[in-house]
Amino acid sequence: MLVREPIILRDQIEQSRQELRRLVERHGMHDDKVLKQSMVLDELINKYTRLIEKY
């Protein structure tokens, strides 16, 4: 495992969380943009979890 990979993923997760918060504030919880960003965040978290569980 590259040492940097989990760090990069954590950074991407944090950026995705911030974007999700921004979208919720702007569009509300039920907007399609919010749902799509939530799915992006979920996938990043799943990827990070799978990576960590390998090692």
mmCIF entry with sequence, helices, sheets and N, C-alpha, C, O atoms, coordinates in Angstrom:
data_MODEL
# 
_entry.id   MODEL 
# 
_entity.id                         1 
_entity.type                       polymer 
_entity.pdbx_number_of_molecules   1 
# 
_entity_poly.entity_id                      1 
_entity_poly.type                           'polypeptide(L)' 
_entity_poly.nstd_linkage                   no 
_entity_poly.nstd_monomer                   no 
_entity_poly.pdbx_seq_one_letter_code       MLVREPIILRDQIEQSRQELRRLVERHGMHDDKVLKQSMVLDELINKYTRLIEKY 
_entity_poly.pdbx_seq_one_letter_code_can   MLVREPIILRDQIEQSRQELRRLVERHGMHDDKVLKQSMVLDELINKYTRLIEKY 
_entity_poly.pdbx_strand_id                 A 
# 
loop_
_entity_poly_seq.entity_id 
_entity_poly_seq.num 
_entity_poly_seq.mon_id 
_entity_poly_seq.hetero 
1 1  MET n 
1 2  LEU n 
1 3  VAL n 
1 4  ARG n 
1 5  GLU n 
1 6  PRO n 
1 7  ILE n 
1 8  ILE n 
1 9  LEU n 
1 10 ARG n 
1 11 ASP n 
1 12 GLN n 
1 13 ILE n 
1 14 GLU n 
1 15 GLN n 
1 16 SER n 
1 17 ARG n 
1 18 GLN n 
1 19 GLU n 
1 20 LEU n 
1 21 ARG n 
1 22 ARG n 
1 23 LEU n 
1 24 VAL n 
1 25 GLU n 
1 26 ARG n 
1 27 HIS n 
1 28 GLY n 
1 29 MET n 
1 30 HIS n 
1 31 ASP n 
1 32 ASP n 
1 33 LYS n 
1 34 VAL n 
1 35 LEU n 
1 36 LYS n 
1 37 GLN n 
1 38 SER n 
1 39 MET n 
1 40 VAL n 
1 41 LEU n 
1 42 ASP n 
1 43 GLU n 
1 44 LEU n 
1 45 ILE n 
1 46 ASN n 
1 47 LYS n 
1 48 TYR n 
1 49 THR n 
1 50 ARG n 
1 51 LEU n 
1 52 ILE n 
1 53 GLU n 
1 54 LYS n 
1 55 TYR n 
# 
_struct_asym.id          A 
_struct_asym.entity_id   1 
# 
loop_
_struct_conf.conf_type_id 
_struct_conf.id 
_struct_conf.pdbx_PDB_helix_id 
_struct_conf.beg_label_comp_id 
_struct_conf.beg_label_asym_id 
_struct_conf.beg_label_seq_id 
_struct_conf.pdbx_beg_PDB_ins_code 
_struct_conf.end_label_comp_id 
_struct_conf.end_label_asym_id 
_struct_conf.end_label_seq_id 
_struct_conf.pdbx_end_PDB_ins_code 
_struct_conf.beg_auth_comp_id 
_struct_conf.beg_auth_asym_id 
_struct_conf.beg_auth_seq_id 
_struct_conf.end_auth_comp_id 
_struct_conf.end_auth_asym_id 
_struct_conf.end_auth_seq_id 
_struct_conf.pdbx_PDB_helix_class 
_struct_conf.details 
_struct_conf.pdbx_PDB_helix_length 
HELX_P HELX_P1 AA1 ARG A 4  ? HIS A 27 ? ARG A 4  HIS A 27 1 ? 24 
HELX_P HELX_P2 AA2 ASP A 32 ? LYS A 54 ? ASP A 32 LYS A 54 1 ? 23 
# 
_struct_conf_type.id          HELX_P 
_struct_conf_type.criteria    ? 
_struct_conf_type.reference   ? 
# 
loop_
_atom_site.group_PDB 
_atom_site.id 
_atom_site.type_symbol 
_atom_site.label_atom_id 
_atom_site.label_alt_id 
_atom_site.label_comp_id 
_atom_site.label_asym_id 
_atom_site.label_entity_id 
_atom_site.label_seq_id 
_atom_site.pdbx_PDB_ins_code 
_atom_site.Cartn_x 
_atom_site.Cartn_y 
_atom_site.Cartn_z 
_atom_site.occupancy 
_atom_site.B_iso_or_equiv 
_atom_site.pdbx_formal_charge 
_atom_site.auth_seq_id 
_atom_site.auth_comp_id 
_atom_site.auth_asym_id 
_atom_site.auth_atom_id 
_atom_site.pdbx_PDB_model_num 
ATOM 1   N N  . MET A 1 1  ? 0.854   -1.180 0.000  1.00 0.00 ? 1  MET A N  1 
ATOM 2   C CA . MET A 1 1  ? 0.000   0.000  0.000  1.00 0.00 ? 1  MET A CA 1 
ATOM 3   C C  . MET A 1 1  ? 0.892   1.233  0.000  1.00 0.00 ? 1  MET A C  1 
ATOM 4   O O  . MET A 1 1  ? 1.857   1.323  0.760  1.00 0.00 ? 1  MET A O  1 
ATOM 5   N N  . LEU A 1 2  ? 0.562   2.145  -0.837 1.00 0.00 ? 2  LEU A N  1 
ATOM 6   C CA . LEU A 1 2  ? 1.268   3.423  -0.808 1.00 0.00 ? 2  LEU A CA 1 
ATOM 7   C C  . LEU A 1 2  ? 0.840   4.184  0.443  1.00 0.00 ? 2  LEU A C  1 
ATOM 8   O O  . LEU A 1 2  ? -0.347  4.262  0.760  1.00 0.00 ? 2  LEU A O  1 
ATOM 9   N N  . VAL A 1 3  ? 1.795   4.728  1.129  1.00 0.00 ? 3  VAL A N  1 
ATOM 10  C CA . VAL A 1 3  ? 1.499   5.456  2.363  1.00 0.00 ? 3  VAL A CA 1 
ATOM 11  C C  . VAL A 1 3  ? 0.616   6.671  2.067  1.00 0.00 ? 3  VAL A C  1 
ATOM 12  O O  . VAL A 1 3  ? -0.222  7.052  2.885  1.00 0.00 ? 3  VAL A O  1 
ATOM 13  N N  . ARG A 1 4  ? 0.808   7.263  0.909  1.00 0.00 ? 4  ARG A N  1 
ATOM 14  C CA . ARG A 1 4  ? 0.067   8.484  0.573  1.00 0.00 ? 4  ARG A CA 1 
ATOM 15  C C  . ARG A 1 4  ? -1.387  8.223  0.203  1.00 0.00 ? 4  ARG A C  1 
ATOM 16  O O  . ARG A 1 4  ? -2.227  9.113  0.339  1.00 0.00 ? 4  ARG A O  1 
ATOM 17  N N  . GLU A 1 5  ? -1.696  7.017  -0.261 1.00 0.00 ? 5  GLU A N  1 
ATOM 18  C CA . GLU A 1 5  ? -3.048  6.741  -0.747 1.00 0.00 ? 5  GLU A CA 1 
ATOM 19  C C  . GLU A 1 5  ? -4.133  6.986  0.301  1.00 0.00 ? 5  GLU A C  1 
ATOM 20  O O  . GLU A 1 5  ? -5.120  7.653  -0.007 1.00 0.00 ? 5  GLU A O  1 
ATOM 21  N N  . PRO A 1 6  ? -3.989  6.467  1.540  1.00 0.00 ? 6  PRO A N  1 
ATOM 22  C CA . PRO A 1 6  ? -5.019  6.764  2.549  1.00 0.00 ? 6  PRO A CA 1 
ATOM 23  C C  . PRO A 1 6  ? -5.111  8.263  2.865  1.00 0.00 ? 6  PRO A C  1 
ATOM 24  O O  . PRO A 1 6  ? -6.199  8.780  3.121  1.00 0.00 ? 6  PRO A O  1 
ATOM 25  N N  . ILE A 1 7  ? -3.995  8.938  2.846  1.00 0.00 ? 7  ILE A N  1 
ATOM 26  C CA . ILE A 1 7  ? -3.987  10.382 3.124  1.00 0.00 ? 7  ILE A CA 1 
ATOM 27  C C  . ILE A 1 7  ? -4.744  11.122 2.028  1.00 0.00 ? 7  ILE A C  1 
ATOM 28  O O  . ILE A 1 7  ? -5.541  12.018 2.309  1.00 0.00 ? 7  ILE A O  1 
ATOM 29  N N  . ILE A 1 8  ? -4.493  10.746 0.790  1.00 0.00 ? 8  ILE A N  1 
ATOM 30  C CA . ILE A 1 8  ? -5.190  11.380 -0.331 1.00 0.00 ? 8  ILE A CA 1 
ATOM 31  C C  . ILE A 1 8  ? -6.687  11.112 -0.238 1.00 0.00 ? 8  ILE A C  1 
ATOM 32  O O  . ILE A 1 8  ? -7.498  12.016 -0.441 1.00 0.00 ? 8  ILE A O  1 
ATOM 33  N N  . LEU A 1 9  ? -7.049  9.882  0.067  1.00 0.00 ? 9  LEU A N  1 
ATOM 34  C CA . LEU A 1 9  ? -8.467  9.553  0.200  1.00 0.00 ? 9  LEU A CA 1 
ATOM 35  C C  . LEU A 1 9  ? -9.120  10.324 1.340  1.00 0.00 ? 9  LEU A C  1 
ATOM 36  O O  . LEU A 1 9  ? -10.243 10.805 1.192  1.00 0.00 ? 9  LEU A O  1 
ATOM 37  N N  . ARG A 1 10 ? -8.443  10.448 2.460  1.00 0.00 ? 10 ARG A N  1 
ATOM 38  C CA . ARG A 1 10 ? -9.005  11.227 3.577  1.00 0.00 ? 10 ARG A CA 1 
ATOM 39  C C  . ARG A 1 10 ? -9.218  12.672 3.170  1.00 0.00 ? 10 ARG A C  1 
ATOM 40  O O  . ARG A 1 10 ? -10.232 13.273 3.525  1.00 0.00 ? 10 ARG A O  1 
ATOM 41  N N  . ASP A 1 11 ? -8.284  13.232 2.436  1.00 0.00 ? 11 ASP A N  1 
ATOM 42  C CA . ASP A 1 11 ? -8.441  14.604 1.941  1.00 0.00 ? 11 ASP A CA 1 
ATOM 43  C C  . ASP A 1 11 ? -9.632  14.713 1.002  1.00 0.00 ? 11 ASP A C  1 
ATOM 44  O O  . ASP A 1 11 ? -10.397 15.675 1.071  1.00 0.00 ? 11 ASP A O  1 
ATOM 45  N N  . GLN A 1 12 ? -9.788  13.727 0.122  1.00 0.00 ? 12 GLN A N  1 
ATOM 46  C CA . GLN A 1 12 ? -10.919 13.734 -0.797 1.00 0.00 ? 12 GLN A CA 1 
ATOM 47  C C  . GLN A 1 12 ? -12.243 13.596 -0.043 1.00 0.00 ? 12 GLN A C  1 
ATOM 48  O O  . GLN A 1 12 ? -13.235 14.232 -0.398 1.00 0.00 ? 12 GLN A O  1 
ATOM 49  N N  . ILE A 1 13 ? -12.250 12.767 0.992  1.00 0.00 ? 13 ILE A N  1 
ATOM 50  C CA . ILE A 1 13 ? -13.453 12.608 1.820  1.00 0.00 ? 13 ILE A CA 1 
ATOM 51  C C  . ILE A 1 13 ? -13.813 13.929 2.479  1.00 0.00 ? 13 ILE A C  1 
ATOM 52  O O  . ILE A 1 13 ? -14.978 14.326 2.474  1.00 0.00 ? 13 ILE A O  1 
ATOM 53  N N  . GLU A 1 14 ? -12.838 14.607 3.041  1.00 0.00 ? 14 GLU A N  1 
ATOM 54  C CA . GLU A 1 14 ? -13.109 15.893 3.699  1.00 0.00 ? 14 GLU A CA 1 
ATOM 55  C C  . GLU A 1 14 ? -13.617 16.921 2.697  1.00 0.00 ? 14 GLU A C  1 
ATOM 56  O O  . GLU A 1 14 ? -14.559 17.655 2.996  1.00 0.00 ? 14 GLU A O  1 
ATOM 57  N N  . GLN A 1 15 ? -13.024 16.986 1.535  1.00 0.00 ? 15 GLN A N  1 
ATOM 58  C CA . GLN A 1 15 ? -13.494 17.923 0.506  1.00 0.00 ? 15 GLN A CA 1 
ATOM 59  C C  . GLN A 1 15 ? -14.917 17.583 0.073  1.00 0.00 ? 15 GLN A C  1 
ATOM 60  O O  . GLN A 1 15 ? -15.737 18.476 -0.138 1.00 0.00 ? 15 GLN A O  1 
ATOM 61  N N  . SER A 1 16 ? -15.201 16.313 -0.054 1.00 0.00 ? 16 SER A N  1 
ATOM 62  C CA . SER A 1 16 ? -16.533 15.874 -0.442 1.00 0.00 ? 16 SER A CA 1 
ATOM 63  C C  . SER A 1 16 ? -17.557 16.214 0.638  1.00 0.00 ? 16 SER A C  1 
ATOM 64  O O  . SER A 1 16 ? -18.678 16.615 0.325  1.00 0.00 ? 16 SER A O  1 
ATOM 65  N N  . ARG A 1 17 ? -17.180 16.058 1.899  1.00 0.00 ? 17 ARG A N  1 
ATOM 66  C CA . ARG A 1 17 ? -18.075 16.442 3.014  1.00 0.00 ? 17 ARG A CA 1 
ATOM 67  C C  . ARG A 1 17 ? -18.379 17.937 2.986  1.00 0.00 ? 17 ARG A C  1 
ATOM 68  O O  . ARG A 1 17 ? -19.524 18.354 3.163  1.00 0.00 ? 17 ARG A O  1 
ATOM 69  N N  . GLN A 1 18 ? -17.355 18.721 2.765  1.00 0.00 ? 18 GLN A N  1 
ATOM 70  C CA . GLN A 1 18 ? -17.556 20.171 2.700  1.00 0.00 ? 18 GLN A CA 1 
ATOM 71  C C  . GLN A 1 18 ? -18.480 20.552 1.551  1.00 0.00 ? 18 GLN A C  1 
ATOM 72  O O  . GLN A 1 18 ? -19.349 21.410 1.704  1.00 0.00 ? 18 GLN A O  1 
ATOM 73  N N  . GLU A 1 19 ? -18.291 19.918 0.413  1.00 0.00 ? 19 GLU A N  1 
ATOM 74  C CA . GLU A 1 19 ? -19.152 20.169 -0.740 1.00 0.00 ? 19 GLU A CA 1 
ATOM 75  C C  . GLU A 1 19 ? -20.588 19.754 -0.432 1.00 0.00 ? 19 GLU A C  1 
ATOM 76  O O  . GLU A 1 19 ? -21.527 20.456 -0.808 1.00 0.00 ? 19 GLU A O  1 
ATOM 77  N N  . LEU A 1 20 ? -20.766 18.641 0.234  1.00 0.00 ? 20 LEU A N  1 
ATOM 78  C CA . LEU A 1 20 ? -22.104 18.190 0.613  1.00 0.00 ? 20 LEU A CA 1 
ATOM 79  C C  . LEU A 1 20 ? -22.778 19.201 1.538  1.00 0.00 ? 20 LEU A C  1 
ATOM 80  O O  . LEU A 1 20 ? -23.948 19.537 1.350  1.00 0.00 ? 20 LEU A O  1 
ATOM 81  N N  . ARG A 1 21 ? -22.047 19.680 2.526  1.00 0.00 ? 21 ARG A N  1 
ATOM 82  C CA . ARG A 1 21 ? -22.604 20.698 3.435  1.00 0.00 ? 21 ARG A CA 1 
ATOM 83  C C  . ARG A 1 21 ? -23.010 21.954 2.667  1.00 0.00 ? 21 ARG A C  1 
ATOM 84  O O  . ARG A 1 21 ? -24.072 22.527 2.912  1.00 0.00 ? 21 ARG A O  1 
ATOM 85  N N  . ARG A 1 22 ? -22.158 22.374 1.740  1.00 0.00 ? 22 ARG A N  1 
ATOM 86  C CA . ARG A 1 22 ? -22.445 23.574 0.950  1.00 0.00 ? 22 ARG A CA 1 
ATOM 87  C C  . ARG A 1 22 ? -23.715 23.380 0.117  1.00 0.00 ? 22 ARG A C  1 
ATOM 88  O O  . ARG A 1 22 ? -24.561 24.272 0.039  1.00 0.00 ? 22 ARG A O  1 
ATOM 89  N N  . LEU A 1 23 ? -23.832 22.229 -0.490 1.00 0.00 ? 23 LEU A N  1 
ATOM 90  C CA . LEU A 1 23 ? -25.007 21.947 -1.309 1.00 0.00 ? 23 LEU A CA 1 
ATOM 91  C C  . LEU A 1 23 ? -26.282 21.890 -0.475 1.00 0.00 ? 23 LEU A C  1 
ATOM 92  O O  . LEU A 1 23 ? -27.327 22.381 -0.904 1.00 0.00 ? 23 LEU A O  1 
ATOM 93  N N  . VAL A 1 24 ? -26.202 21.294 0.712  1.00 0.00 ? 24 VAL A N  1 
ATOM 94  C CA . VAL A 1 24 ? -27.369 21.239 1.599  1.00 0.00 ? 24 VAL A CA 1 
ATOM 95  C C  . VAL A 1 24 ? -27.801 22.649 1.989  1.00 0.00 ? 24 VAL A C  1 
ATOM 96  O O  . VAL A 1 24 ? -28.989 22.969 1.965  1.00 0.00 ? 24 VAL A O  1 
ATOM 97  N N  . GLU A 1 25 ? -26.839 23.483 2.344  1.00 0.00 ? 25 GLU A N  1 
ATOM 98  C CA . GLU A 1 25 ? -27.170 24.862 2.720  1.00 0.00 ? 25 GLU A CA 1 
ATOM 99  C C  . GLU A 1 25 ? -27.807 25.613 1.560  1.00 0.00 ? 25 GLU A C  1 
ATOM 100 O O  . GLU A 1 25 ? -28.725 26.406 1.767  1.00 0.00 ? 25 GLU A O  1 
ATOM 101 N N  . ARG A 1 26 ? -27.340 25.376 0.367  1.00 0.00 ? 26 ARG A N  1 
ATOM 102 C CA . ARG A 1 26 ? -27.812 26.110 -0.803 1.00 0.00 ? 26 ARG A CA 1 
ATOM 103 C C  . ARG A 1 26 ? -29.131 25.566 -1.354 1.00 0.00 ? 26 ARG A C  1 
ATOM 104 O O  . ARG A 1 26 ? -29.998 26.334 -1.772 1.00 0.00 ? 26 ARG A O  1 
ATOM 105 N N  . HIS A 1 27 ? -29.280 24.221 -1.352 1.00 0.00 ? 27 HIS A N  1 
ATOM 106 C CA . HIS A 1 27 ? -30.400 23.607 -2.063 1.00 0.00 ? 27 HIS A CA 1 
ATOM 107 C C  . HIS A 1 27 ? -31.366 22.830 -1.175 1.00 0.00 ? 27 HIS A C  1 
ATOM 108 O O  . HIS A 1 27 ? -32.445 22.455 -1.634 1.00 0.00 ? 27 HIS A O  1 
ATOM 109 N N  . GLY A 1 28 ? -31.009 22.580 0.080  1.00 0.00 ? 28 GLY A N  1 
ATOM 110 C CA . GLY A 1 28 ? -31.860 21.768 0.945  1.00 0.00 ? 28 GLY A CA 1 
ATOM 111 C C  . GLY A 1 28 ? -31.502 20.285 0.825  1.00 0.00 ? 28 GLY A C  1 
ATOM 112 O O  . GLY A 1 28 ? -30.761 19.869 -0.066 1.00 0.00 ? 28 GLY A O  1 
ATOM 113 N N  . MET A 1 29 ? -32.051 19.515 1.745  1.00 0.00 ? 29 MET A N  1 
ATOM 114 C CA . MET A 1 29 ? -31.694 18.098 1.860  1.00 0.00 ? 29 MET A CA 1 
ATOM 115 C C  . MET A 1 29 ? -32.188 17.230 0.711  1.00 0.00 ? 29 MET A C  1 
ATOM 116 O O  . MET A 1 29 ? -31.614 16.169 0.461  1.00 0.00 ? 29 MET A O  1 
ATOM 117 N N  . HIS A 1 30 ? -33.227 17.644 0.009  1.00 0.00 ? 30 HIS A N  1 
ATOM 118 C CA . HIS A 1 30 ? -33.889 16.744 -0.935 1.00 0.00 ? 30 HIS A CA 1 
ATOM 119 C C  . HIS A 1 30 ? -33.569 17.045 -2.395 1.00 0.00 ? 30 HIS A C  1 
ATOM 120 O O  . HIS A 1 30 ? -34.230 16.524 -3.293 1.00 0.00 ? 30 HIS A O  1 
ATOM 121 N N  . ASP A 1 31 ? -32.589 17.857 -2.631 1.00 0.00 ? 31 ASP A N  1 
ATOM 122 C CA . ASP A 1 31 ? -32.199 18.201 -3.994 1.00 0.00 ? 31 ASP A CA 1 
ATOM 123 C C  . ASP A 1 31 ? -31.378 17.067 -4.615 1.00 0.00 ? 31 ASP A C  1 
ATOM 124 O O  . ASP A 1 31 ? -30.635 16.377 -3.917 1.00 0.00 ? 31 ASP A O  1 
ATOM 125 N N  . ASP A 1 32 ? -31.516 16.883 -5.915 1.00 0.00 ? 32 ASP A N  1 
ATOM 126 C CA . ASP A 1 32 ? -30.758 15.833 -6.608 1.00 0.00 ? 32 ASP A CA 1 
ATOM 127 C C  . ASP A 1 32 ? -29.257 16.035 -6.495 1.00 0.00 ? 32 ASP A C  1 
ATOM 128 O O  . ASP A 1 32 ? -28.508 15.061 -6.421 1.00 0.00 ? 32 ASP A O  1 
ATOM 129 N N  . LYS A 1 33 ? -28.809 17.274 -6.479 1.00 0.00 ? 33 LYS A N  1 
ATOM 130 C CA . LYS A 1 33 ? -27.366 17.554 -6.350 1.00 0.00 ? 33 LYS A CA 1 
ATOM 131 C C  . LYS A 1 33 ? -26.831 17.030 -5.021 1.00 0.00 ? 33 LYS A C  1 
ATOM 132 O O  . LYS A 1 33 ? -25.716 16.514 -4.944 1.00 0.00 ? 33 LYS A O  1 
ATOM 133 N N  . VAL A 1 34 ? -27.645 17.171 -3.978 1.00 0.00 ? 34 VAL A N  1 
ATOM 134 C CA . VAL A 1 34 ? -27.257 16.692 -2.652 1.00 0.00 ? 34 VAL A CA 1 
ATOM 135 C C  . VAL A 1 34 ? -27.173 15.167 -2.652 1.00 0.00 ? 34 VAL A C  1 
ATOM 136 O O  . VAL A 1 34 ? -26.228 14.593 -2.111 1.00 0.00 ? 34 VAL A O  1 
ATOM 137 N N  . LEU A 1 35 ? -28.153 14.522 -3.254 1.00 0.00 ? 35 LEU A N  1 
ATOM 138 C CA . LEU A 1 35 ? -28.145 13.067 -3.328 1.00 0.00 ? 35 LEU A CA 1 
ATOM 139 C C  . LEU A 1 35 ? -26.912 12.567 -4.086 1.00 0.00 ? 35 LEU A C  1 
ATOM 140 O O  . LEU A 1 35 ? -26.247 11.630 -3.645 1.00 0.00 ? 35 LEU A O  1 
ATOM 141 N N  . LYS A 1 36 ? -26.614 13.187 -5.211 1.00 0.00 ? 36 LYS A N  1 
ATOM 142 C CA . LYS A 1 36 ? -25.451 12.771 -5.996 1.00 0.00 ? 36 LYS A CA 1 
ATOM 143 C C  . LYS A 1 36 ? -24.150 12.956 -5.219 1.00 0.00 ? 36 LYS A C  1 
ATOM 144 O O  . LYS A 1 36 ? -23.276 12.089 -5.247 1.00 0.00 ? 36 LYS A O  1 
ATOM 145 N N  . GLN A 1 37 ? -24.025 14.087 -4.527 1.00 0.00 ? 37 GLN A N  1 
ATOM 146 C CA . GLN A 1 37 ? -22.807 14.330 -3.745 1.00 0.00 ? 37 GLN A CA 1 
ATOM 147 C C  . GLN A 1 37 ? -22.714 13.359 -2.579 1.00 0.00 ? 37 GLN A C  1 
ATOM 148 O O  . GLN A 1 37 ? -21.622 12.913 -2.227 1.00 0.00 ? 37 GLN A O  1 
ATOM 149 N N  . SER A 1 38 ? -23.840 13.033 -1.984 1.00 0.00 ? 38 SER A N  1 
ATOM 150 C CA . SER A 1 38 ? -23.855 12.055 -0.902 1.00 0.00 ? 38 SER A CA 1 
ATOM 151 C C  . SER A 1 38 ? -23.365 10.695 -1.393 1.00 0.00 ? 38 SER A C  1 
ATOM 152 O O  . SER A 1 38 ? -22.659 9.987  -0.675 1.00 0.00 ? 38 SER A O  1 
ATOM 153 N N  . MET A 1 39 ? -23.741 10.336 -2.610 1.00 0.00 ? 39 MET A N  1 
ATOM 154 C CA . MET A 1 39 ? -23.292 9.071  -3.192 1.00 0.00 ? 39 MET A CA 1 
ATOM 155 C C  . MET A 1 39 ? -21.789 9.095  -3.471 1.00 0.00 ? 39 MET A C  1 
ATOM 156 O O  . MET A 1 39 ? -21.102 8.091  -3.282 1.00 0.00 ? 39 MET A O  1 
ATOM 157 N N  . VAL A 1 40 ? -21.288 10.236 -3.917 1.00 0.00 ? 40 VAL A N  1 
ATOM 158 C CA . VAL A 1 40 ? -19.837 10.386 -4.132 1.00 0.00 ? 40 VAL A CA 1 
ATOM 159 C C  . VAL A 1 40 ? -19.101 10.199 -2.806 1.00 0.00 ? 40 VAL A C  1 
ATOM 160 O O  . VAL A 1 40 ? -18.107 9.476  -2.730 1.00 0.00 ? 40 VAL A O  1 
ATOM 161 N N  . LEU A 1 41 ? -19.600 10.856 -1.769 1.00 0.00 ? 41 LEU A N  1 
ATOM 162 C CA . LEU A 1 41 ? -18.984 10.743 -0.449 1.00 0.00 ? 41 LEU A CA 1 
ATOM 163 C C  . LEU A 1 41 ? -19.030 9.305  0.052  1.00 0.00 ? 41 LEU A C  1 
ATOM 164 O O  . LEU A 1 41 ? -18.032 8.799  0.567  1.00 0.00 ? 41 LEU A O  1 
ATOM 165 N N  . ASP A 1 42 ? -20.165 8.647  -0.090 1.00 0.00 ? 42 ASP A N  1 
ATOM 166 C CA . ASP A 1 42 ? -20.283 7.249  0.333  1.00 0.00 ? 42 ASP A CA 1 
ATOM 167 C C  . ASP A 1 42 ? -19.253 6.372  -0.363 1.00 0.00 ? 42 ASP A C  1 
ATOM 168 O O  . ASP A 1 42 ? -18.618 5.531  0.274  1.00 0.00 ? 42 ASP A O  1 
ATOM 169 N N  . GLU A 1 43 ? -19.086 6.564  -1.651 1.00 0.00 ? 43 GLU A N  1 
ATOM 170 C CA . GLU A 1 43 ? -18.135 5.744  -2.405 1.00 0.00 ? 43 GLU A CA 1 
ATOM 171 C C  . GLU A 1 43 ? -16.701 5.992  -1.936 1.00 0.00 ? 43 GLU A C  1 
ATOM 172 O O  . GLU A 1 43 ? -15.915 5.051  -1.826 1.00 0.00 ? 43 GLU A O  1 
ATOM 173 N N  . LEU A 1 44 ? -16.359 7.238  -1.662 1.00 0.00 ? 44 LEU A N  1 
ATOM 174 C CA . LEU A 1 44 ? -15.022 7.542  -1.142 1.00 0.00 ? 44 LEU A CA 1 
ATOM 175 C C  . LEU A 1 44 ? -14.796 6.881  0.213  1.00 0.00 ? 44 LEU A C  1 
ATOM 176 O O  . LEU A 1 44 ? -13.728 6.323  0.466  1.00 0.00 ? 44 LEU A O  1 
ATOM 177 N N  . ILE A 1 45 ? -15.797 6.945  1.076  1.00 0.00 ? 45 ILE A N  1 
ATOM 178 C CA . ILE A 1 45 ? -15.682 6.322  2.401  1.00 0.00 ? 45 ILE A CA 1 
ATOM 179 C C  . ILE A 1 45 ? -15.544 4.816  2.256  1.00 0.00 ? 45 ILE A C  1 
ATOM 180 O O  . ILE A 1 45 ? -14.726 4.199  2.939  1.00 0.00 ? 45 ILE A O  1 
ATOM 181 N N  . ASN A 1 46 ? -16.337 4.218  1.375  1.00 0.00 ? 46 ASN A N  1 
ATOM 182 C CA . ASN A 1 46 ? -16.234 2.769  1.146  1.00 0.00 ? 46 ASN A CA 1 
ATOM 183 C C  . ASN A 1 46 ? -14.860 2.388  0.611  1.00 0.00 ? 46 ASN A C  1 
ATOM 184 O O  . ASN A 1 46 ? -14.273 1.395  1.040  1.00 0.00 ? 46 ASN A O  1 
ATOM 185 N N  . LYS A 1 47 ? -14.356 3.170  -0.315 1.00 0.00 ? 47 LYS A N  1 
ATOM 186 C CA . LYS A 1 47 ? -13.028 2.908  -0.877 1.00 0.00 ? 47 LYS A CA 1 
ATOM 187 C C  . LYS A 1 47 ? -11.954 2.982  0.207  1.00 0.00 ? 47 LYS A C  1 
ATOM 188 O O  . LYS A 1 47 ? -11.064 2.134  0.278  1.00 0.00 ? 47 LYS A O  1 
ATOM 189 N N  . TYR A 1 48 ? -12.055 4.007  1.046  1.00 0.00 ? 48 TYR A N  1 
ATOM 190 C CA . TYR A 1 48 ? -11.100 4.171  2.148  1.00 0.00 ? 48 TYR A CA 1 
ATOM 191 C C  . TYR A 1 48 ? -11.186 2.978  3.106  1.00 0.00 ? 48 TYR A C  1 
ATOM 192 O O  . TYR A 1 48 ? -10.163 2.437  3.526  1.00 0.00 ? 48 TYR A O  1 
ATOM 193 N N  . THR A 1 49 ? -12.400 2.580  3.443  1.00 0.00 ? 49 THR A N  1 
ATOM 194 C CA . THR A 1 49 ? -12.587 1.451  4.365  1.00 0.00 ? 49 THR A CA 1 
ATOM 195 C C  . THR A 1 49 ? -12.009 0.171  3.795  1.00 0.00 ? 49 THR A C  1 
ATOM 196 O O  . THR A 1 49 ? -11.330 -0.574 4.502  1.00 0.00 ? 49 THR A O  1 
ATOM 197 N N  . ARG A 1 50 ? -12.270 -0.093 2.522  1.00 0.00 ? 50 ARG A N  1 
ATOM 198 C CA . ARG A 1 50 ? -11.716 -1.296 1.892  1.00 0.00 ? 50 ARG A CA 1 
ATOM 199 C C  . ARG A 1 50 ? -10.192 -1.271 1.890  1.00 0.00 ? 50 ARG A C  1 
ATOM 200 O O  . ARG A 1 50 ? -9.547  -2.291 2.131  1.00 0.00 ? 50 ARG A O  1 
ATOM 201 N N  . LEU A 1 51 ? -9.632  -0.119 1.619  1.00 0.00 ? 51 LEU A N  1 
ATOM 202 C CA . LEU A 1 51 ? -8.188  0.022  1.594  1.00 0.00 ? 51 LEU A CA 1 
ATOM 203 C C  . LEU A 1 51 ? -7.583  -0.254 2.967  1.00 0.00 ? 51 LEU A C  1 
ATOM 204 O O  . LEU A 1 51 ? -6.597  -0.982 3.080  1.00 0.00 ? 51 LEU A O  1 
ATOM 205 N N  . ILE A 1 52 ? -8.163  0.318  3.991  1.00 0.00 ? 52 ILE A N  1 
ATOM 206 C CA . ILE A 1 52 ? -7.651  0.134  5.359  1.00 0.00 ? 52 ILE A CA 1 
ATOM 207 C C  . ILE A 1 52 ? -7.813  -1.305 5.815  1.00 0.00 ? 52 ILE A C  1 
ATOM 208 O O  . ILE A 1 52 ? -6.929  -1.854 6.472  1.00 0.00 ? 52 ILE A O  1 
ATOM 209 N N  . GLU A 1 53 ? -8.947  -1.923 5.467  1.00 0.00 ? 53 GLU A N  1 
ATOM 210 C CA . GLU A 1 53 ? -9.198  -3.303 5.914  1.00 0.00 ? 53 GLU A CA 1 
ATOM 211 C C  . GLU A 1 53 ? -8.226  -4.298 5.280  1.00 0.00 ? 53 GLU A C  1 
ATOM 212 O O  . GLU A 1 53 ? -7.985  -5.367 5.841  1.00 0.00 ? 53 GLU A O  1 
ATOM 213 N N  . LYS A 1 54 ? -7.665  -3.958 4.117  1.00 0.00 ? 54 LYS A N  1 
ATOM 214 C CA . LYS A 1 54 ? -6.697  -4.832 3.462  1.00 0.00 ? 54 LYS A CA 1 
ATOM 215 C C  . LYS A 1 54 ? -5.444  -5.009 4.312  1.00 0.00 ? 54 LYS A C  1 
ATOM 216 O O  . LYS A 1 54 ? -4.803  -6.059 4.286  1.00 0.00 ? 54 LYS A O  1 
ATOM 217 N N  . TYR A 1 55 ? -5.106  -3.964 5.066  1.00 0.00 ? 55 TYR A N  1 
ATOM 218 C CA . TYR A 1 55 ? -3.819  -3.947 5.755  1.00 0.00 ? 55 TYR A CA 1 
ATOM 219 C C  . TYR A 1 55 ? -3.961  -3.853 7.212  1.00 0.00 ? 55 TYR A C  1 
ATOM 220 O O  . TYR A 1 55 ? -2.961  -3.828 7.930  1.00 0.00 ? 55 TYR A O  1 
# 
